[in-house]
Amino acid sequence: MSSTAGTGPTRAVVVDDSRFMRTLIRTLLEDADVEVVAEAADGREAISVVEENRPDVVTMDIEMPEMNGLDAVEAIMEECPTPVLMLSAHAEEDADVTFEALDRGAVDFVTKPGGEVTSEMPRVKRELVEKIQSAAAVDLSATRRGSRPPKAESKSPATAGSTSAASETTESLPTEGSTLIIGASTGGPNVVERVLAALPAEAGLRVLVVQHMPAGFTKRFAARLDGRCDYEVREAEDGERIGPGQIRIAPGGSHLLVTGDRAGRLRLELSDDEPLHGVKPAIDLTMASAAEAVDAPLAGVLLTGMGRDGVEGMTRIERAGGHTVAQDEATSAIFGMPKRAIEAGCVDTVAADGRIADEALSGLTT
């Protein structure tokens, strides 16, 4: 079920065991013309409320009595598929649970508002409303058409399988040190995971990932990816240099820039400049800096998400002679960023999520 609001307001259900938090979220949303059609105090109640009201989107707390948010998400996806936005506390332990919620069908997450009114409240409200609107626009049929993320936490099974596959195509692998830049927003984490898991170690790529995600979550995201692909995955650090076989994730709250390419190693810098397109990190800045600095073969991939972040970056990569790949409409949770890049004429290949890694490798090889 995707948004059916049309010209009317987005209709939301708010789920939280705290009456205060439900009231706060309701107030923030209704101030932005989002209609809160119902509330629920636990996961079990949420299932019946969603079934009864058929909202465009659900905000879901994680820890609740009777039934927690994880189980509620899974049940809603089975019984009455509706985009669910998880509200996660800014804590490392919540980050792991939040990613599990994405595995179970939640489309995105946002940092839970604090209980006190501070100077940060306008930013919190803006972020919450933007995430609500993006989640309501998600095409759940597209997310179901995409392949599910791998369940293995160990590198061993994945490595064995991909090594075998790669050995058959060693001659067609790109030059070691080729560079891949991946950008994604709403609906992106599981797709990013699938793309990275499909990259053979023998390719020896240098990979940068810009996933729109709050600060405090990208480090756990990197650790999760590190256990599910053949490459070393870490959150990027200011001033570090990376070589073949290494993947770096742009930290939430910082822009990631490529400032040099010497002796087969990329030099990375983090920037605290203002958000671009309302996001930080911004895909455009990473891609544009890579197009300027990278000497080796370069490819850009733009995945699911709302807005136009990544369009200028893909254009820069294409103009620099790199290869560009956009996710297709059928498997994009939100066919926004990829669509705009395609319309801009800067995309060489459009592919389903399960083909993106192959298309990127092919583009780096030719």
N, C-alpha and C positions, 0 to 999 in steps of 0.2 A: 504494500500500500504506500503510495507516495502522496504528496500534498494534493488535496482536492479543493484547496481554498479558492483557487481561481482569482477573481477580483476581490473576494472577501478577505477578512483577516485570517491569519494562521490560527488554528485551533489547537490548544495544548492541554495535556493532562499533567499535573504536577504530583510527583510521588516522593514523599519524605516522611519519616516517622516524627519529625519535629514540626509541631504546629507553627512555631515561630518561623522556621525556615520555609514552610509552604507559603505562609503569608508574605514573607519577604520576596520570594521568587514570583509569586502572583503579582505583587505590586510592581516589581521591576518589569515584568512582561506586559502587564496591562498598560503601564505608562508608555510602552512602545507599540501599542495597538495590537498586541498579541492577545487573543481571547482565551482565557483559562476556563475551559468548559467543565472541569471537574478536578478533584484532588483525591489522593489515596494516602493512607498512613502506613501501608506495608505492601509487600510484593503481591500477596494473595488478593488483597483488595484491588490492587492496580490492574490485575488481569480482567476482573469483572467490569471495572470502570472503563477500561479501554474498549472492551467488547461492546459495552452499552453506548458509549459516546462516539466511537470511531474518530478519534482526533487525527490531526495531521502529524503530530509529534508528541513524544512523552519525555519529560525530564525525570530521571530515575536516580534516587539515592542508592548507595551500595549497601551499607549496614542497616538493616531494619529487622524488627521482630516478625514472627510468623513465617515470612519468606523474604530472603534477601534479594537485592537487586539483580544479582547474577541469575538466580533461578527464575526470577520474574521476566527478565529479558528473554530467556530461552523459551519460556511458556508463551509469551506474547508473540514471538516469532513463529511458533508452531500453531497457535490458535487464532490469532488476529494480527498478522504481520503489520507492524507500524514502526516508523523510524523512532529509535530511542536514543536520547542524548544522556549519557551518564554524567552525574555531578560528583566529582571526585575531590576529596580533600587534598591539599598540597602536601602530600607525605609519600615517602618512598614505598611504604607497605601498600598504600592505596594504588600506586602506579601499577604494580603487578596485577592486582585484582581488576583494575580498569582495562588492561590489555586482555585479560581473560574475558571480560564483558564484550570486547570487540570480537573475540573469537566466537562468542555465543550469539552474535547478531546485532549488538549495538552499533550505531553508525558513526558515533563520535563521542567526545567527552569534553567537559569544560571544568575549570577549577571552581569548586563550590564557593559561593559568596560568603564572606565573613559575617558574623552576626552584628558587628558594630558598624556604624555609619562613619566613614572616613573620606579623605580626599580621593581615595582610590575607587569609590563607589561608581562614579560615572564611567570609568574604564571597565569595571566589572559588569555593569549593566550593558554597555555596548558590546562587550565580548559575548555575554550570555545571549543577547538578542540576535547577534549575527550567527552564532552557532545554532540557535533555534531555527532561524530562517533557512540556513544551509541544510540542517537535518531534515526539515520538513520537505525539502526539495529532492531528497534522495530517492532514487529509483531502486526499490528493494528487489525488484525482479532482476535487475542488472547484477546486484550483489550476489544473488543466488545463482546466476549464470556463471559467475566467476568461480574458478576452482577454489576449494577450501585451503586455508593455510596448513602447512605441515604441522603435525603434532609433536614430532620428535624434538626433545630438548638437547639431545646429544648430537655432536657433529658427525659421529662415526657412521651411522647409516646413510646420511645424506652424502657424506664424502665418498663412500664406497660406490654409491650409485652414480654420482656425477662424474667421478673419476673414470669409471668404465665408459660412460657415454662420451666423455671428452676425448678419451684415448682413440676413439674411432674417428674423431674429426680434428685431430691435432693439426693437420696441415691447413685447416681452414680457420684456425684460431687467429685473433688479431695479434699484432706485435706486442710483446710484453711492455707494460707501461702505458698502454692505451688508456684513455681516461673516459669515464662515464659519469655524467651528472644526472641525478634523478630528482624530480620535483613532484610533490603530491600534497593534497589537502584533504578535505572531507572524504572518508571512505578509503584513504590511502594506506594506512598502516599494514593491513593484511596483504594488499597488492604489492607494496614495497617488499614485504617479506617473501612473497612468491617469486618476485623478479630476482632478488638477491640469491635465493636458494637455488635458482636455475643457472647461476653463473659458475662455470667450471673453474676450479682453482688454476688449471693449466693456462687459462687466459691471462693471468697475471695483471688484471686490471687495477687501476687506481679509481676508486669510486667515492663520490660525494653525494649524500642524500639530504635534501631539504624537505622535511615533512612539517607542515604547519602544526605545531604542538606547543603547549605551554611549557615554560621553564619548570624544571623539576621532574619532567617526564621523559625527556629525550635521553638522559643517561640510562634509564631503565629500558627504554626502547632499544638502545644500542646493545645493551647486555642481552636482551631477548634475541635480537637478530644474530648476535655473535654465536649463540648456541644453535642456530638454525641454518647457517650457510657455511661455505668452505673458506670464507675470508675472515680476517681479524676485523671485528667491528667495534669501534669505540666512539664516544662522543668527542667531537673535534675540540682541540685546545689551541689557544692563541700561540702562534709562532712555531708550531710543530711542522715537521716535514713527513710526508707519507710516500711510500713506494708501492711497487706491484704487490697485489694480494691484500691490500689494506682498504678498508671502508671507513669513512668518517661521517657521523651524523651531525648536522648543524644544531647547536644547542638552542633550546627554546629561549627567546629573549635576546638573541644575538644574531647578527648577520654573519654569514660565512663567506670569506673572500679567498680567491686563489691569487697570490701575489708573485709567484715565481715557479719556474719549472727548470731545475738544474740537476744534472747527473741522475736523471730518472726519478727525481723526487719533487713532489709538489710542496710549495711552501704555503701554509694556510694562516690566515689572520681572522680574528673575530672583531667585528665592528659594533659599537654601541650607538650607531646613527639611528635616527627616527625610523619608525616602521614605514614600509613601502606597501602601497595597496592595503594599508591597515594591518599588515602582518610583519612579524619579526621572529624568525628569519624569513627573508624574501627569496624566492626561487630566482627571480630576475637578476638579483645582484650576484649570486653565486655563478649562475650560467654566464653572465656577461663578463665577469672577471676571469672565468676559465677560458672563454673565447679569446680574451686578450692575452693571457699568460701562457696557456698550454702549447707546447711545441709538438707533442705526440698526437697520434690520431685521437679525435674527440667525438663523443656522441652525447646527445641530450635526450632525455626521456621525460615526457610530461604526462602525469597520471591524473586520475579523477580529482575533481574539486571545483568549487564555485569561484567565479571572478576571472581575472585576467593575469594573475601572477604567473610568470613563466613564459608569457607570449614574447615579450621583448628579449628575454634570455635565449629562447629557442631561435629567434630571428638572428641574434648575434652569433650563435653557434653555426647556424646555416650559412651565414655570410662569411664566416671564417673557414668554411670548407668542411665543417663537421657534419655528422649524420644526425637526423632528428626523427624521433619516434613518438607518436601520441597514442594514448589508449583509446580504443574505439567506444562508440556510444553504447553498444550492447552490453559491455561489461563494466562501464563506468557508473559508480554510484551517483555521481553528478557529472554530466557531460558539459562542463562549463569551461574550464581552462583548456582542455584538449580541443574543444570545438572552436574556441577563439583563436587558438594557434593554427588550426587547420584553415580557418577562414582568412588568416593573415598570410597564408601561402608559405609558411616557414617549416612545414612538416613534410619529411620525405616518405614516411611510412606510417600507416594507421593500423594498429594491431590489437587483438584481444589480449587480455592480461596474461594468458598462458603462453603467448607468442612474443611478448615484448623483449625478453632476454635474448631470444634467438635473433630477433630483428636488429637489436642493438649490436650484438656480436657480428652479425652479417655486415652491418654498415661500417663497423670499425675495421673489417677485414678487406673490404673492397676499396 
